[in-house]
Amino acid sequence: MAKKPTSGRMREKLHLQKRGEDWEDQYGNPQSGDFSTVFTAPAELVPMRGGEGVQAARLTGTQPYIVRIRSCAASREITTDWQAVDARNAKRVLNIRTVTNPDQKNGWLELLVDDGVAT
């Protein structure tokens, strides 16, 4: 049975970042804006194990995680266009795949992320 989320398990700190507005260069080519930090949150990272998809991801050099964070007004704005960056290691960028509210009570959010994937 899955363990209930608690604050004591939140040992990581993540910067949740949103991409800036798109713009056009001098030749009219569309350009994506840079990521900027919207808020920083404590988080629990749970590596996914087993399953054919998880094993295939490891062969390609990626590791899927479930990230648990507390729900708040800012965290409920997160979409798959965002990314999470480890506050202690800026080179560790997590690509957000899905955002769910598992208990439907707005206490916690779970993010399915991939470590090792270009965003």
C-alpha positions as CSV (number, residue, x, y, z in Angstrom):
1,M,0.0,0.0,0.0
2,A,1.3,3.5,-0.8
3,K,2.4,5.6,2.0
4,K,0.5,8.8,2.8
5,P,2.4,12.0,2.0
6,T,3.8,13.9,4.9
7,S,6.0,17.0,5.2
8,G,8.8,15.0,6.8
9,R,9.4,13.2,3.4
10,M,9.9,16.5,1.6
11,R,13.7,16.5,1.5
12,E,14.2,18.2,-1.9
13,K,13.6,21.7,-2.9
14,L,12.5,22.5,-6.5
15,H,12.2,25.7,-8.5
16,L,9.0,25.5,-10.6
17,Q,9.6,27.4,-13.8
18,K,7.3,28.6,-16.5
19,R,8.4,29.5,-20.1
20,G,8.2,33.2,-20.9
21,E,6.2,34.7,-23.7
22,D,7.0,33.7,-27.3
23,W,8.4,36.3,-29.6
24,E,9.6,36.8,-33.1
25,D,13.2,37.5,-34.1
26,Q,14.2,40.2,-36.6
27,Y,13.4,37.8,-39.5
28,G,9.9,36.9,-38.3
29,N,10.9,33.5,-37.0
30,P,9.0,32.4,-33.8
31,Q,11.3,32.1,-30.7
32,S,10.4,30.5,-27.4
33,G,10.9,32.6,-24.2
34,D,13.3,31.6,-21.5
35,F,12.2,29.7,-18.3
36,S,11.8,31.8,-15.2
37,T,11.1,30.7,-11.6
38,V,7.5,31.2,-10.5
39,F,7.9,29.7,-7.0
40,T,10.1,27.4,-5.0
41,A,8.6,24.4,-3.1
42,P,9.7,21.6,-0.9
43,A,9.1,18.2,-2.6
44,E,9.3,14.5,-2.3
45,L,10.9,12.7,-5.2
46,V,9.9,9.0,-5.6
47,P,11.7,7.1,-8.3
48,M,9.5,4.8,-10.4
49,R,10.5,1.2,-10.5
50,G,9.5,-1.8,-12.6
51,G,7.2,-1.8,-15.5
52,E,8.2,-2.1,-19.2
53,G,8.0,1.6,-19.8
54,V,10.2,2.5,-16.9
55,Q,12.9,-0.1,-17.9
56,A,12.8,1.2,-21.5
57,A,13.3,4.8,-20.2
58,R,16.3,3.7,-18.2
59,L,17.9,2.3,-21.3
60,T,17.6,5.7,-23.0
61,G,19.2,7.4,-20.0
62,T,16.1,8.9,-18.4
63,Q,14.6,8.2,-14.9
64,P,10.9,8.8,-14.3
65,Y,9.9,10.2,-10.9
66,I,6.7,11.0,-9.0
67,V,7.1,14.4,-7.4
68,R,4.8,15.3,-4.5
69,I,4.3,18.9,-3.5
70,R,1.8,20.7,-1.3
71,S,-1.1,22.2,-3.2
72,C,-1.5,26.0,-3.2
73,A,-2.8,28.6,-5.6
74,A,0.6,28.8,-7.4
75,S,1.1,25.0,-7.6
76,R,-2.4,24.5,-9.1
77,E,-1.3,26.7,-12.1
78,I,1.4,24.1,-13.1
79,T,0.9,22.5,-16.5
80,T,3.1,20.3,-18.7
81,D,4.6,23.4,-20.3
82,W,6.5,24.0,-17.0
83,Q,9.7,22.4,-15.7
84,A,11.2,21.8,-12.3
85,V,14.8,22.5,-11.4
86,D,16.6,21.2,-8.4
87,A,17.4,24.1,-6.1
88,R,20.6,22.5,-5.0
89,N,21.8,21.4,-8.4
90,A,20.8,23.7,-11.3
91,K,21.9,21.2,-13.9
92,R,19.2,18.8,-12.8
93,V,16.1,19.7,-14.8
94,L,12.9,17.7,-14.6
95,N,10.5,17.7,-17.5
96,I,6.9,17.7,-16.2
97,R,4.7,15.1,-18.0
98,T,1.5,15.1,-16.0
99,V,0.0,16.9,-13.0
100,T,-2.6,15.1,-10.9
101,N,-4.6,15.8,-7.7
102,P,-4.7,12.2,-6.3
103,D,-7.0,12.6,-3.4
104,Q,-9.2,15.3,-5.0
105,K,-9.0,17.3,-1.8
106,N,-6.3,19.8,-3.0
107,G,-3.9,18.8,-0.2
108,W,-1.1,17.5,-2.5
109,L,-0.2,17.4,-6.1
110,E,1.7,14.7,-7.9
111,L,3.8,15.4,-10.9
112,L,5.1,12.7,-13.2
113,V,8.5,14.0,-14.3
114,D,11.4,12.7,-16.3
115,D,15.0,13.4,-15.3
116,G,17.5,13.4,-18.2
117,V,15.2,14.6,-20.9
118,A,15.7,17.9,-22.9
119,T,12.7,20.2,-22.2
